[in-house]
Each structure stands twice: as structure tokens, then as C-alpha cells.
């Protein structure tokens, strides 16, 4: 039970990390195209 919870949390954190990278990439692209 505890291992399943930890595994689910790890997956959630990984997804959050990927979302942050994608969001940052989009912002950088917009700033670069804006100049």
C-alpha cells in the first residue's frame, strides 16, 4: 500500500517536472520570437 502510494507520487512529480519544462520552453520560444 505504501509502495503504491510512493510510486504514484513519483509519477505525479515526474509529470509536474515535464510540464514545467514544456511551459518554460514555450515561454522562451515566445520571447525569442517577440524580439
C-alpha positions as CSV (number, residue, x, y, z in Angstrom):
1,X,0.0,0.0,0.0
2,X,2.8,2.4,1.0
3,X,4.9,1.5,-2.1
4,X,1.9,2.0,-4.4
5,X,1.4,5.5,-2.9
6,X,5.1,6.4,-3.2
7,X,5.1,5.1,-6.9
8,X,2.0,7.2,-7.7
9,X,3.6,10.3,-6.1
10,X,6.8,9.8,-8.0
11,X,4.8,9.6,-11.3
12,X,2.9,12.7,-10.4
13,X,6.2,14.6,-9.6
14,X,7.7,13.4,-12.9
15,X,4.6,14.7,-14.8
16,X,4.8,18.0,-13.0
17,X,8.5,18.3,-13.9
18,X,7.8,17.6,-17.5
19,X,5.0,20.3,-17.5
20,X,7.4,22.8,-16.1
21,X,10.0,22.1,-18.8
22,X,7.4,22.4,-21.5
23,X,6.0,25.6,-20.1
24,X,9.5,27.1,-19.8
25,X,10.3,26.1,-23.4
26,X,7.1,27.7,-24.7
27,X,7.9,31.0,-22.8
28,X,11.4,31.0,-24.2
29,X,10.1,30.5,-27.7
30,X,7.6,33.3,-27.4
31,X,10.3,35.7,-26.0
32,X,12.7,34.7,-28.8
33,X,10.1,35.2,-31.5
34,X,9.0,38.5,-29.9
35,X,12.4,40.1,-30.3
